[in-house]
Amino acid sequence: MSDPKSDPMPDPMPDPAISIQAKSHSTAADTSESFQDILSQYEQSHSHKPEEGNKGREAIVVALTADSILLDIGFKSEGILPLTALPRGETVKPGDKLLVSVKGRDPEGYYAVSLGKISRPTDWASLEKAFTEKTAIVGTVMAAVKGGLSVDVGVRAFMPASRSGARDAAEMEKLVGQEVRCRITKLDVTEEDVVVDRRVITEEEERATRERRYAEIKEGDTIQGVVRSLAEYGAFVDIGGVDGLLHVAEISWSRIAKPADVLSVGQQIEARVLKVDHDKRRISLGLRQLQPHPWDQVADKYNTGERVRGAVTRLTDFGAFVELEAGVEGLIHISEMSWGKKVRKTSDAVKVGETVDVVILGVNLPERRISLGLKQALGDPWADAEQKFAVGTVVEGPVTSLAKFGAFVQLTDGIEGMIHIGDISEEKRISHPQEVLKLGQLVKAQVLEVDREKRRVRLGIKQMAPSSLDEYIAEHKEGDVVSGRMLEVSGGQARVELGEGVQATCRMVEDAPAKKEEKPAAAKSADLSSLSSMLQQRWKSGASPVSARPDASSAGQVRSFRISRLDPATKKIELELAKQA
């Protein structure tokens, strides 16, 4: 059996790297000779120099990416060709054949190729032709020098750092040893001075890429992209050589404060093309359009009259918007914020970020609008107003506003009462409520009227002061017999004066008239004057007058009455004629 170190068994398809390792165990002389052969074979199989002369290489399109074409060029690695290298309007598909030139390998291991032949100058004449025609040439970066790069373009050329296309010194160092495409910007044959520019080539390629992408992208397309940068108003997304703007409002159906809350630089996303402005070279993108629209479920989830909860998102002069769920907002109109006094600023009722309970007043699906009510969620204070503020009840509250015709008093949240100027004071006549009242003053008043339909409560202050009527009512009771003078008789009912400022009503049921002797006119006049003074003394006593009963009831007569009803709350007195003995 032979020694494996001195006589290794050859593989059917030897790997040069493995062969080199195996040969290292041989003698020095054998190693030197075999290493040279193996290294030569390895270089021939793994190194591919740029195509020389006018020769090209036929390549087959393998696949397409957003900005490049992958080609089978007959090597172990694919070739890569920028899409911008294709003539305007020309397209390719997998399986198509192209004639390309190999320029060398890129950092990722692919072979950089160009369509057809890329010129590599060989003498000053070819350099002069390239300079005159402003064509692109291929050069090899030899070293980083002061102020730029040294490039071999057949002769030594200088590339300024500002024209290298590199952003910093580190990127410039990475270019050393690579083949680059550039353009001659200065040529002095006598001085053998050549200056080249790589940046102008890359900028032209970028412009061509943008033009092609703007022509390719259509509104409604769904595309892939990478977030390149973030701003307060949106995100810029690289969509294959051009940037699209993803506005913050188009990121999510829910309202977000800033793009950084949901996106990050370098993140790959899928977006919808919303608009392409070819004149301004702007592309608008949307992310939320690829998600189900929340309004599609609104009809099943929200009904008029339901009580819901949401967060206040923004305020306007006419109301506040409330987010019920992501992408679904409703509006509380300023008139639906309070049962009480008119809300002048929405910020007086709600704040941004505040969670509120509201009632759905209406849902408009075609216009995607929901009307909300804040005051409805608090309950209608007028529902039991007639019970809480019954006529005759004494209430207390602060004066909220003054007008020429009266003053408004806060009774409870959502209910104000109005005191008419004529019901403020009994003692004096006033021309404006501010002569007696002031804003914020706590006053007591009596409820005179409650109208639930019109949402109105009428109050009176002067009714609180004791009057002759109050005193009369306090001193009498139902069934008492009193004297009074009939002021008016009409329709079977009479209005009777019982005293100064004291009036009552009497339902008239006459007794049969009795005959009486006629008295002289002078006697009648004396009787009337004496009756007047007598009534002043006997009104409160309730005693009947001494004079004889008249034949029939008429205005001006003094009669005896019995109190049939006495209502202190409404201050009403009802009478009936007292029967004569």
C-alpha angles and dihedrals in degrees: 000000000000124000109261090214094058099032112028118187108249119237118234088242105022118210107223092216092055091045091053091052092049094048090056089080094060126093119285094254094047091045093053094051098042094043091058092052094046093046090051091052092048093051092049092052098042106033121077117182122205114278110270130216116356094321117125133184126238111235132185121222108243103174144341128232130187092278109006146053119227112215136192102227097170095263128110090257126049124251120239125214124185113240087229088069090070116094114260112281095012120123135185136200135199110291096031117127125229135183108233142166122227113233100178140275125312123218091267094058098256121126112248109225136180130212108262115334127341112206118245108189116233101179143008092271092060089045091053091049092051091047093050095045093040091228125160118258134189122244137169120234106233104180147336110258135177109300097002146338136316109229129190108221095157087296129037111280133181124232114194114228091238089058097045095085090232119129097212144358092275092059090047090055090054090059092062109110094016129114113241136185115235144155128238110243098171130027126177110171094184094053092033087231116155126173121188134192124211097171094066090057094049091047091052090049091050091050090049090049091051092048091050093047093048088052093047101044116086131189110265094030119135109222141176121239147160123238105245102178142352131225134175091259099042150313130283112224126197106224100179109310098337133071125237124197117233103196117216090242091057097052099080140001087236119073113259128190099221137353092247088070091071107013137055134196111268094024115139114227141173115229142174121242105236101175139358116203105193094182096053093031093234129144121193118205135194129202101178092058089074090059126077112273109247092216089068088077099039095097091058097042107041127051133175113268096025121130113232138168131228146152123261107243104177142356129224135177091262101043150311130285118225123196108222092179138338107311096001118100132170131199126235104202113219089244090060096055103084140017089209130064120345114282108231098184125032090218088065089066107031140012132217110267093022117133112228138182113231140172121234108241098177144347121215106189099180092054093033094233131142121193115212135191124210098181092051090062089057094055130250109281090199092065093090099018094118090057097042095045105033118176110276094027116134112229134182132209147133123279106251101181142359127218133175092256097045151311133282122223126196108235099171139332104305099009127090128177125214123223110201115222089244091057097052104079135017095186101059141014112248128197097203132019091234088073088072107015137044135195114280094017113142110232138177120222141167122245108243100171140003120198110181095182093054091035092232134139120189118206136186132202099184090059087067093066116088112255136187087263091055091050092048092050091047091053097047139057137195112287096033116135112228138171125239145162119243110234099181136006119196138146097358093308132095135201108223130196110215095176143327106323092356118112133167140178125243130195105221120229107165126212120222109283119250126217117250136185117258115250127207117263091248090056092051091053091050092049092054094050093047092047091055093056092041093053091054088062099040104039093093096038094059093221118148119248119255094232119103121263114266121240097246138006115263140150113289096029120129111221141168117254137184118222106241098174133017117185113182093183095058093025093231127147123195122193141189129199112271115236114245120233 
